[in-house]
Amino acid sequence: MPVIAVVNRKGGSGKSTLATHLAAWCAVTGRSAMLGDTDSQGSSSGWLKRRGASPDARGREILGWSADPRRVMRPPAGVTHVVLDTPGGLRGLDLAKIVAAADALILPVGHSVFDRESAAQCVAELRQLSRVAAGRCRIGVVGMRLDARTRGEAVLRAWAEEHGLPFVGALRETQGYVRCAEQGLTMFDLPAARAQADLDQWRPILDWLQPVLSAAPRSAAGVPDEAEPGARAATARRESVRRPRFSPSTAQVPLDVLEGPRERGGWLARVASWFGHATSRRRPLRGT
C-alpha cells in the first residue's frame, strides 16, 4: 500500500496543506485514503473533522487510523493509500521511523534563505537513512506560497538542482488555500472553473507521484496462494532481478509516530521489536 509522507523540520512550511490535498485527491479519484496526523498541533486532524461536516466535500471519506495491542498502526480495512502529515522539528529516530514506512517524501520549501537552510539540514539527515540512500524512498521538492511576480520559483529550482533533488512543482500564494482549510476542503473539491489555475499547478506534482500512487499492493503483485512451488521460485527470481522503481513499504508504522514519544524505556523496546531486533543488553559487571 503506497505511503506518502510530507516532511520538513521548519514549522509553517505548508506540510498540512500538501498532506490534506494529497489525501483529498485520493478520495476524489475513488481511492480510499488514510490521513495520519503525526503533528501534536493536529492541523490535519482538525481539517478532517471540518471536512466530515462539509456538504461540499467530494469523493470518498478520508479515514483516520486504528491500532492493535502491539502498538503498531494498521490502516483500517479497505484503505489503499496512506498520507502522513509530520511535525516541525522532526529528526533522529522519529524521522527514521517515518522514512522506514514511506515510499515517497514530499519536501515543501519556501523561497527565503531561512526556508532553504532548514530544508538543506533536513535533506542531509534524510540521505543518511538507508531507504533514501538506496533510492527506495525518493524525495521531491515542492515550492510553497510562491509569487509569480518574484524569482522565488527560479531560486528554488536552482536550490533543488544544487542539492541533487527533483523540483516537482510549485504552489502559488493565494487565499484560496486559506479558505479551503477553514472549510475542510481542497482545490480538488472546488468547481474547475474556480480553481483551474491551482489545479494546473498540482499536475506535475501528481505526475511525479504517479509511480507511487498507482503501485499495486504486495499481495496483489505476488504469486497466488495456489501457485506451484516452482512458479513461486521463478517469480521470486524475476522480482529479485527487476526491482520496482518505488519499493512499497509494509504499511505499518509504530503508533508512537502518530501519538508522539512516550516514556523512554518502553518506547525504545517498541521500536526495537518493530524492526525485528531485540534490544541490546549490557553484561553485568563482575562483582556487582
C-alpha positions in Angstrom: 0.0 0.0 0.0 1.5 3.4 -1.0 2.6 5.6 1.8 3.5 9.3 1.2 4.9 11.4 3.9 5.2 15.2 3.9 8.3 16.3 5.8 10.2 19.4 6.7 11.8 20.5 10.0 10.5 24.0 9.7 7.1 24.7 11.1 4.6 26.6 8.9 6.2 25.3 5.7 3.0 24.1 4.2 3.1 20.4 5.2 -0.5 20.2 6.2 -1.7 21.9 3.0 0.1 19.4 0.9 -0.9 16.4 3.1 -4.6 17.3 3.1 -4.6 17.9 -0.6 -2.9 14.6 -1.4 -5.4 12.7 0.8 -8.3 14.6 -0.8 -7.0 13.9 -4.4 -7.1 10.2 -3.5 -10.6 10.5 -2.2 -11.9 12.5 -5.2 -10.4 10.0 -7.6 -12.0 7.0 -6.0 -9.2 5.8 -3.8 -9.6 5.0 -0.1 -7.2 7.2 1.8 -6.0 7.4 5.4 -4.6 10.7 6.6 -2.3 10.2 9.5 -1.6 13.3 11.6 1.7 12.9 13.4 1.8 16.6 14.5 0.8 17.4 18.0 -0.8 20.6 16.7 -3.4 18.4 15.0 -3.8 20.6 11.9 -4.7 17.8 9.6 -6.9 16.2 12.2 -8.9 19.4 12.6 -9.2 19.7 8.9 -10.5 16.2 8.7 -13.2 16.9 11.3 -14.3 20.0 9.3 -14.4 18.0 6.1 -16.7 15.5 7.7 -19.2 18.2 8.3 -18.9 19.9 5.0 -21.6 19.3 2.3 -19.1 20.4 -0.4 -16.5 17.7 0.2 -16.2 15.4 -2.8 -15.2 11.8 -3.1 -14.8 9.0 -0.6 -14.5 9.5 3.1 -10.9 10.1 4.3 -10.2 7.9 7.3 -8.0 8.2 10.4 -6.0 5.2 11.8 -6.5 2.3 14.2 -4.1 0.4 16.3 -3.6 -3.2 17.6 -2.3 -4.2 21.1 1.3 -4.3 19.8 1.2 -0.6 19.2 1.5 -0.9 15.5 -0.6 1.3 13.3 -2.6 -0.6 10.8 -4.6 1.3 8.2 -8.3 0.5 8.5 -9.7 -2.2 6.3 -10.1 -1.2 2.7 -7.6 1.7 2.8 -5.5 1.8 -0.4 -3.3 4.9 0.2 -1.7 6.5 3.3 -0.7 10.1 3.6 1.3 11.2 6.7 1.5 14.8 7.9 4.5 15.3 10.1 5.5 17.8 12.7 8.1 20.5 12.5 11.4 19.7 14.1 11.2 16.0 13.1 14.6 14.4 13.4 16.6 11.4 14.7 14.7 8.2 15.4 11.3 9.8 14.8 12.3 10.8 11.3 13.9 7.4 10.6 10.6 5.7 11.5 8.6 7.9 9.1 11.1 7.1 6.3 11.1 3.4 7.1 7.3 3.4 6.4 7.2 5.8 3.4 7.6 5.1 -0.3 8.0 8.8 -1.2 8.7 12.1 0.7 7.4 15.5 -0.3 9.5 18.3 1.0 7.7 21.7 1.0 10.1 24.6 0.8 9.6 28.4 0.8 11.9 30.7 -1.2 13.5 32.5 1.7 17.1 31.7 2.7 15.8 30.6 6.1 13.5 28.1 4.5 16.2 26.8 2.2 18.8 26.4 5.0 16.4 24.5 7.2 15.4 22.2 4.3 19.1 21.6 3.5 19.7 20.3 7.0 16.7 18.0 6.7 17.8 16.7 3.4 21.3 16.0 4.8 19.8 13.8 7.6 17.4 12.1 5.2 20.3 11.0 3.0 21.9 9.2 5.9 18.9 6.8 6.1 19.2 3.5 4.2 15.9 3.7 2.3 16.7 7.1 0.9 20.3 6.3 0.2 19.2 3.2 -1.8 16.6 5.1 -3.7 13.7 3.1 -2.3 12.2 6.2 -0.7 12.6 9.2 -3.0 12.4 12.9 -2.2 10.6 15.6 -4.2 10.7 19.3 -3.6 7.6 21.5 -3.8 7.9 25.3 -3.7 5.2 26.8 -1.4 3.4 30.1 -1.4 5.3 31.5 -4.4 4.5 34.8 -6.0 4.8 34.7 -9.8 6.0 38.3 -9.8 9.2 37.3 -8.0 12.1 35.0 -8.7 11.0 32.6 -5.9 10.4 29.6 -8.2 13.7 30.1 -10.1 15.6 30.4 -6.8 14.1 27.1 -5.5 14.6 25.3 -8.8 18.3 26.2 -8.6 18.5 25.2 -4.9 16.9 21.8 -5.7 19.3 21.2 -8.6 22.3 22.2 -6.4 21.2 19.5 -3.8 20.5 16.9 -6.5 16.8 16.9 -5.8 13.9 16.9 -8.3 11.8 20.1 -8.2 8.4 18.6 -8.8 6.1 21.6 -8.6 5.3 25.0 -7.1 2.1 26.3 -5.5 1.2 29.9 -5.6 0.3 32.3 -2.7 -3.4 32.5 -2.7 -6.2 33.0 -0.2 -7.9 30.0 -1.8 -5.9 27.6 0.3 -6.8 29.5 3.4 -10.5 29.4 2.7 -10.3 25.7 1.8 -8.6 24.9 5.1 -11.2 26.7 7.1 -14.0 24.6 5.4 -12.3 21.2 5.4 -11.9 21.4 1.6 -9.2 21.4 -1.0 -8.8 22.8 -4.5 -9.9 19.3 -5.7 -13.3 19.8 -4.2 -14.0 23.1 -5.9 -15.5 23.6 -9.4 -12.7 23.5 -12.0 -13.7 27.0 -13.2 -12.9 28.4 -9.8 -9.6 26.6 -9.2 -8.2 25.8 -12.6 -5.0 27.8 -12.2 -4.3 25.9 -8.9 -5.3 22.5 -10.3 -2.8 23.1 -13.1 0.0 23.6 -10.6 -0.8 20.3 -9.0 -0.5 18.3 -12.2 3.4 18.0 -12.2 3.3 17.1 -8.5 0.8 14.3 -9.1 2.7 13.2 -12.2 5.9 12.7 -10.1 4.0 10.8 -7.5 2.2 8.6 -10.1 4.5 5.5 -9.7 3.7 5.5 -6.0 0.0 6.4 -6.3 -0.5 3.6 -8.9 1.6 1.0 -7.1 -0.1 -2.4 -6.5 -0.1 -3.9 -3.0 2.5 -6.5 -2.5 -0.1 -9.3 -2.1 -1.7 -8.3 -5.5 1.7 -8.3 -7.2 2.9 -11.6 -5.8 2.1 -15.2 -6.7 -1.4 -16.6 -5.8 -1.5 -19.0 -2.9 -2.4 -21.9 -5.1 0.6 -21.5 -7.3 3.0 -24.3 -7.7 6.3 -24.1 -5.7 8.2 -23.9 -8.9 6.2 -20.9 -10.0 6.8 -19.2 -6.7 10.6 -19.7 -7.1 10.5 -18.4 -10.7 8.6 -15.4 -9.7 10.9 -14.7 -6.8 13.9 -14.8 -9.2 12.2 -12.4 -11.6 11.3 -10.0 -8.8 14.9 -10.1 -7.5 16.2 -9.0 -10.8 13.5 -6.4 -11.7 13.1 -4.3 -8.7 10.3 -1.7 -8.8 11.2 1.9 -9.1 9.4 2.5 -5.7 9.7 -0.2 -3.1 6.3 -0.5 -1.4 6.5 -0.3 2.4 4.9 -2.7 4.8 2.3 0.0 5.5 2.8 -0.5 9.3 4.0 2.4 11.4 4.7 2.4 15.1 1.7 4.2 16.7 4.0 6.4 18.7 4.9 8.1 15.4 1.3 9.2 15.3 0.9 10.0 19.0 4.4 11.4 19.9 7.1 9.8 22.0 6.2 8.3 25.4 8.3 7.1 28.3 11.8 6.4 27.0 12.2 2.8 28.3 9.1 1.3 26.7 9.4 3.4 23.6 12.9 2.0 22.8 11.6 -1.5 23.4 8.7 -1.0 21.0 11.0 0.5 18.3 13.4 -2.4 18.6 10.6 -5.0 18.4 9.1 -3.2 15.3 12.4 -3.6 13.4 12.6 -7.2 14.5 15.7 -6.8 16.6 16.0 -7.5 20.3 17.2 -4.6 22.4 20.9 -4.9 23.3 21.7 -5.7 26.9 24.9 -4.9 28.6 26.5 -7.7 30.6 26.6 -7.0 34.3 30.0 -6.1 35.7 31.6 -8.8 37.8 31.4 -8.4 41.5 28.3 -6.2 41.3 
